């Protein structure tokens, strides 16, 4: 296996790990209120 193939493999795996980390962070149940607040604020009646 050449260095280029190993570099592409490591890069691809690292991108997958970063993406999985972002997804896990965003969909964490502890952050639900923080994530939902802008949507609820937009739907709230200002009168």
Secondary structure by P-SEA (a helix, b strand, c coil): ccaaaaaaaaaaaaaaaaaaaaaaaaaccccccccaaaaaaaacccc
